[in-house]
Amino acid sequence: MNRRWWAFGAAGVTVAAGLGVRSWTGGDFAKYTGDALYTVLACAVVVTMAPRLRPAVAAGVALGFSWAVELSQIAGIPTVLQPLFGATFNAPDLFWYVVGAVLGWLLARGGWRRGVEQPADPGRRQRVRISD
């Protein structure tokens, strides 16, 4: 399976999980789980857009994006974007974005290890076994 499609499917599952958590639970659990899943979704989008990135790089980009959105809330986000990016800064969210980046890294790494279209290393010789 192509890594891009794998990441696209992971993004869909992440959105479904986020909607499920929001509709079946509430309070801090739903809020902070949603924060972590937001970064997992960002990681899946990064892998969808750039499937050859290493999992750690994809997770780092997703974490940087999540932190940038959260920190931009200090200065204020336009009203039209507030449903997507939020309106108020909340320092604990920064921690939960790290949790989401770690989860995204683990998911991306799992897909990488399963042999999901790994990029070839042109500088490395590969042995080919010929079976009878």
Secondary structure, 3 states (H helix, E strand, C coil): CCHHHHHHHHHHHHHHHHHHHHHHCCHHHHHHHHHHHHHHHHHHHHHHHCCCCCHHHHHHHHHHHHHHHHHHHHHCCCHHHHHHHCCCCCCHHHHHHHHHHHHHHHHHHHHHHCCCCCCCCCCCCCCCCCCC
